[in-house]
Amino acid sequence: LPTIAQTRTIGPDTGSTAYTDKFSPIHGGYYGGGSLKLEATHGLWWSSTAYNSAIRYMVYYGSDNNLSTTSSAGARPTGYYIRCVSEEKDVSDLTYMQDMTAKVADSPKGWTLPSDTQIQSIGDGTSTYVSSFSPVLGGAYVNGTLYSESTYGYWWGSTASSGVGRYFLYYNGSSLSTSGNRRTYGVYVRCIQAS
């Protein structure tokens, strides 16, 4: 994850549109308190720098098309997007910043993404586990665009479905099911305790 110094290169505290086109941000909102919020007006990406023990700095994209670095409302349990930078490259060249939301598999320590067998146990094509899972219709981030944000919700599993695919759990508004899709897509992550 980029440090606060790196995020301020593309998103200064005062806000700037200088890197908006290259960063290609989306108003994808965030996941908090069991629901998707502000999906039409906000885009948020984590940095690696803590503001204090409860809050982390983030890159913020608002309706004014500015990118900025802020700690406002950056509570660590909140679900924001993730883009990582190469440690060997200049962060201002955004071709080296990659969307890694789908690749977070072992954080926090002791937790992991569920296997295909585990997601199939609740993603059986019925509504049996909808209430306990509390899914949201958050869509998926594909090639710079948010799709299906009001009709589907998606969550990664840990098991490959093909050379370029990974199994995932999806919600269509009434039932939970399991399928496979390209690893480069940005969908939600919910981990299970490994033990």
Long-range contacts (C-beta under 8 A, 24 or more apart in sequence): 1-46, 1-47, 1-48, 1-82, 1-84, 1-85, 2-47, 2-48, 2-59, 2-83, 2-84, 2-85, 2-91, 2-97, 3-47, 3-48, 3-49, 4-47, 4-49, 4-57, 4-69, 6-47, 6-85, 6-91, 7-47, 7-57, 7-58, 7-59, 7-69, 7-91, 8-69, 9-91, 9-92, 10-59, 10-67, 10-91, 10-92, 10-94, 11-59, 11-60, 11-66, 11-67, 11-68, 11-69, 12-68, 12-69, 13-68, 13-69, 13-70, 14-68, 15-62, 15-64, 15-66, 15-67, 15-68, 16-66, 16-67, 16-68, 17-65, 17-66, 17-67, 19-67, 19-92, 19-94, 20-61, 20-65, 20-66, 20-67, 22-94, 23-61, 23-67, 23-94, 23-97, 24-144, 25-61, 25-67, 26-61, 26-141, 26-144, 26-145, 26-146, 27-61, 27-63, 27-146, 28-81, 28-138, 28-139, 28-141, 28-146, 28-149, 29-138, 30-78, 30-79, 30-80, 31-78, 31-79, 31-136, 31-138, 31-188, 32-75, 32-77, 32-78, 32-79, 34-134, 34-136, 35-136, 36-136, 36-137, 36-138, 36-149, 39-138, 39-139, 39-146, 39-149, 43-81, 44-74, 44-80, 44-81, 45-80, 45-81, 45-82, 45-83, 46-74, 46-80, 46-81, 46-82, 79-188, 81-141, 81-186, 99-141, 99-184, 99-186, 101-141, 101-186, 101-187, 101-189, 102-156, 102-166, 102-183, 102-184, 102-185, 102-186, 102-187, 102-189, 103-183, 104-189, 105-158, 105-191, 107-191, 108-191, 110-193, 110-194, 110-195, 111-191, 111-192, 111-193, 111-194, 112-158, 112-191, 112-192, 112-194, 113-156, 113-157, 113-158, 113-189, 113-191, 113-192, 114-157, 114-158, 114-169, 114-190, 114-191, 114-192, 115-157, 115-158, 115-159, 116-157, 116-158, 116-159, 116-161, 116-167, 116-178, 117-159, 118-157, 118-192, 119-155, 119-157, 119-167, 119-168, 119-169, 119-178, 120-178, 122-169, 122-176, 123-169, 123-170, 123-176, 123-177, 123-178, 124-176, 124-177, 124-178, 125-175, 125-176, 125-177, 126-175, 126-176, 127-174, 127-175, 127-176, 128-176, 129-176, 130-171, 130-174, 130-175, 130-176, 133-171, 133-176, 135-171, 135-176, 136-171, 137-171, 137-173, 138-188, 140-181, 140-185, 140-186, 140-187, 141-185, 141-186, 141-187, 142-185, 142-186, 153-188, 154-181, 154-185, 154-187, 154-188, 155-187, 155-188, 155-189, 155-190, 156-187, 156-188, 156-189
